[in-house]
Amino acid sequence: MAAASIRLMLILLAFAAAGSAPAADFPVRPIRILHGFSVGGTPDIVLRRIASGLENRLGQTVVVENRPGATGTIAAASVARAAPDGYTLLFGVAANLAVAPALMADPPYDPAVAFSPIVEVARGPYVWLVGADAPVRSLPEFIDWARRAPGKLNYASPGRGSVHHLATELLKQAAGVDMVHVAYKSGLYSALMAGEVQAMFESLPGPLPHLEAGKVRALAVTGQRRLPILPGVPTFQEQGVADPDVSSWWGLVGPAGLPEAIVARLNSEVTTVLADPGLLQTLRGWGIEATPGSAAGFGNHIRGESLRWKERVTRFGIALE
């Protein structure tokens, strides 16, 4: 073999070794996981439990960095621009991995292609709530109330284009009722309990202490079955109303192009952390199900949800931002 050919082969082998080393040695420095929402929410609490478990298993510091704003898209856009080396990740949710980009005329990223899916973490249902003083005790009674007072009942959400908002639009369409949307940056439960609004969707576990205190009433849950923690609350389908088919879901993603070996390592480690009996008990007590699976499966879910919400925004005629 000619000397030039040997030198070329050695150079190519060196490049190949250099390219595989980061994945083989991963991690060799602290990992940042960005979260697009404030400290203290349920996803944030679960993320910090996962981060602590990952630190123990990976032998490296795992830092949770909260970057709230723009329905989580600020944090997501930052991760989409990061180097695909596994050291900057996103704890994504339905809002910033599907819903919010569907509402933007010029979104900062396409969730279907901007990220390397790693692992889904959990899913949970939404609950349709009314105030404790509402003159209804079932979903059919609420629908009858709304039909008798078109445009007179208000419903709350944390903002235009939130899952809560769009889920209610789906309910309005299915039930043939007219209600007025009122957005709140905070204080949704106070508004509901004070009668400023008559109803709202909310994800678990937020309503649980208010339900236990008798300050709000749950009329229906999304999904195919009743919840063990709310056995007396029927599903939409049980009450003859089309299920809005919405859920809260969370998962870990990295920038597009993340090496497969790093994806596989993180998927395996997060799945192991989620198998912790204490964490599982906490999630079940909140009505939330741990849902780890393959990276490919989570990617399919993100793409499907992204397309589904784009279609819904178009159907509702919601103006893009």
Secondary structure as GFF3:
##gff-version 3
##sequence-region A 1 321
A	DSSP	alpha_helix	3	25	.	.	.	ID=ss1
A	DSSP	beta_strand	31	35	.	.	.	ID=ss2
A	DSSP	alpha_helix	42	58	.	.	.	ID=ss3
A	DSSP	beta_strand	62	66	.	.	.	ID=ss4
A	DSSP	three_ten_helix	70	72	.	.	.	ID=ss5
A	DSSP	alpha_helix	73	81	.	.	.	ID=ss6
A	DSSP	beta_strand	88	93	.	.	.	ID=ss7
A	DSSP	alpha_helix	94	94	.	.	.	ID=ss8
A	DSSP	pi_helix	95	99	.	.	.	ID=ss9
A	DSSP	alpha_helix	100	102	.	.	.	ID=ss10
A	DSSP	beta_strand	115	131	.	.	.	ID=ss11
A	DSSP	alpha_helix	139	148	.	.	.	ID=ss12
A	DSSP	beta_strand	154	157	.	.	.	ID=ss13
A	DSSP	alpha_helix	163	175	.	.	.	ID=ss14
A	DSSP	beta_strand	180	183	.	.	.	ID=ss15
A	DSSP	alpha_helix	188	194	.	.	.	ID=ss16
A	DSSP	beta_strand	199	203	.	.	.	ID=ss17
A	DSSP	alpha_helix	208	212	.	.	.	ID=ss18
A	DSSP	beta_strand	216	221	.	.	.	ID=ss19
A	DSSP	three_ten_helix	237	239	.	.	.	ID=ss20
A	DSSP	beta_strand	247	255	.	.	.	ID=ss21
A	DSSP	alpha_helix	260	274	.	.	.	ID=ss22
A	DSSP	alpha_helix	277	285	.	.	.	ID=ss23
A	DSSP	beta_strand	289	290	.	.	.	ID=ss24
A	DSSP	alpha_helix	295	316	.	.	.	ID=ss25
###
